[in-house]
Amino acid sequence: MTGLERIITVLIAGFATVLTRFLPFVIFKGKKTPKALDYLGFALPCSVFGMLLVYCLKDTVVTSFPFALPEFLGLAVTSAIYLWKKNTLISIAAGTVFYMFLVQVVF
């Protein structure tokens, strides 16, 4: 892929992202949002985090050392910090740093 192709790809991806973010506001301006769309707004964030959790843990090996200990400790730290601070960004960052510390230094 040439440099120009990369720039075009990034611009198209950026435009598509902006379009999908602002299109609902343009379509439903001054109108009541349909109940089905309200439900999706409520249900999708939880399901996306569930899918991320499954994706992150799918290759975890629990039958040999370290018996998935870094993964589950990282998950526990992430969950505990989220319950304490109620801040998704801080909890994910802290859990990731803790997991990387365990994998690189401890195990």
Secondary structure as a PSIPRED ss2 file (coil, helix, strand):
# PSIPRED VFORMAT (PSIPRED V4.0)

   1 M C   1.000  0.000  0.000
   2 T C   1.000  0.000  0.000
   3 G H   0.000  1.000  0.000
   4 L H   0.000  1.000  0.000
   5 E H   0.000  1.000  0.000
   6 R H   0.000  1.000  0.000
   7 I H   0.000  1.000  0.000
   8 I H   0.000  1.000  0.000
   9 T H   0.000  1.000  0.000
  10 V H   0.000  1.000  0.000
  11 L H   0.000  1.000  0.000
  12 I H   0.000  1.000  0.000
  13 A H   0.000  1.000  0.000
  14 G H   0.000  1.000  0.000
  15 F H   0.000  1.000  0.000
  16 A H   0.000  1.000  0.000
  17 T H   0.000  1.000  0.000
  18 V H   0.000  1.000  0.000
  19 L H   0.000  1.000  0.000
  20 T H   0.000  1.000  0.000
  21 R H   0.000  1.000  0.000
  22 F H   0.000  1.000  0.000
  23 L H   0.000  1.000  0.000
  24 P H   0.000  1.000  0.000
  25 F H   0.000  1.000  0.000
  26 V H   0.000  1.000  0.000
  27 I H   0.000  1.000  0.000
  28 F C   1.000  0.000  0.000
  29 K C   1.000  0.000  0.000
  30 G C   1.000  0.000  0.000
  31 K C   1.000  0.000  0.000
  32 K C   1.000  0.000  0.000
  33 T C   1.000  0.000  0.000
  34 P C   1.000  0.000  0.000
  35 K H   0.000  1.000  0.000
  36 A H   0.000  1.000  0.000
  37 L H   0.000  1.000  0.000
  38 D H   0.000  1.000  0.000
  39 Y H   0.000  1.000  0.000
  40 L H   0.000  1.000  0.000
  41 G H   0.000  1.000  0.000
  42 F H   0.000  1.000  0.000
  43 A H   0.000  1.000  0.000
  44 L H   0.000  1.000  0.000
  45 P H   0.000  1.000  0.000
  46 C H   0.000  1.000  0.000
  47 S H   0.000  1.000  0.000
  48 V H   0.000  1.000  0.000
  49 F H   0.000  1.000  0.000
  50 G H   0.000  1.000  0.000
  51 M H   0.000  1.000  0.000
  52 L H   0.000  1.000  0.000
  53 L H   0.000  1.000  0.000
  54 V H   0.000  1.000  0.000
  55 Y H   0.000  1.000  0.000
  56 C H   0.000  1.000  0.000
  57 L H   0.000  1.000  0.000
  58 K C   1.000  0.000  0.000
  59 D C   1.000  0.000  0.000
  60 T C   1.000  0.000  0.000
  61 V C   1.000  0.000  0.000
  62 V C   1.000  0.000  0.000
  63 T C   1.000  0.000  0.000
  64 S C   1.000  0.000  0.000
  65 F C   1.000  0.000  0.000
  66 P C   1.000  0.000  0.000
  67 F C   1.000  0.000  0.000
  68 A C   1.000  0.000  0.000
  69 L H   0.000  1.000  0.000
  70 P H   0.000  1.000  0.000
  71 E H   0.000  1.000  0.000
  72 F H   0.000  1.000  0.000
  73 L H   0.000  1.000  0.000
  74 G H   0.000  1.000  0.000
  75 L H   0.000  1.000  0.000
  76 A H   0.000  1.000  0.000
  77 V H   0.000  1.000  0.000
  78 T H   0.000  1.000  0.000
  79 S H   0.000  1.000  0.000
  80 A H   0.000  1.000  0.000
  81 I H   0.000  1.000  0.000
  82 Y H   0.000  1.000  0.000
  83 L H   0.000  1.000  0.000
  84 W H   0.000  1.000  0.000
  85 K H   0.000  1.000  0.000
  86 K C   1.000  0.000  0.000
  87 N C   1.000  0.000  0.000
  88 T H   0.000  1.000  0.000
  89 L H   0.000  1.000  0.000
  90 I H   0.000  1.000  0.000
  91 S H   0.000  1.000  0.000
  92 I H   0.000  1.000  0.000
  93 A H   0.000  1.000  0.000
  94 A H   0.000  1.000  0.000
  95 G H   0.000  1.000  0.000
  96 T H   0.000  1.000  0.000
  97 V H   0.000  1.000  0.000
  98 F H   0.000  1.000  0.000
  99 Y H   0.000  1.000  0.000
 100 M H   0.000  1.000  0.000
 101 F H   0.000  1.000  0.000
 102 L H   0.000  1.000  0.000
 103 V H   0.000  1.000  0.000
 104 Q H   0.000  1.000  0.000
 105 V H   0.000  1.000  0.000
 106 V H   0.000  1.000  0.000
 107 F C   1.000  0.000  0.000
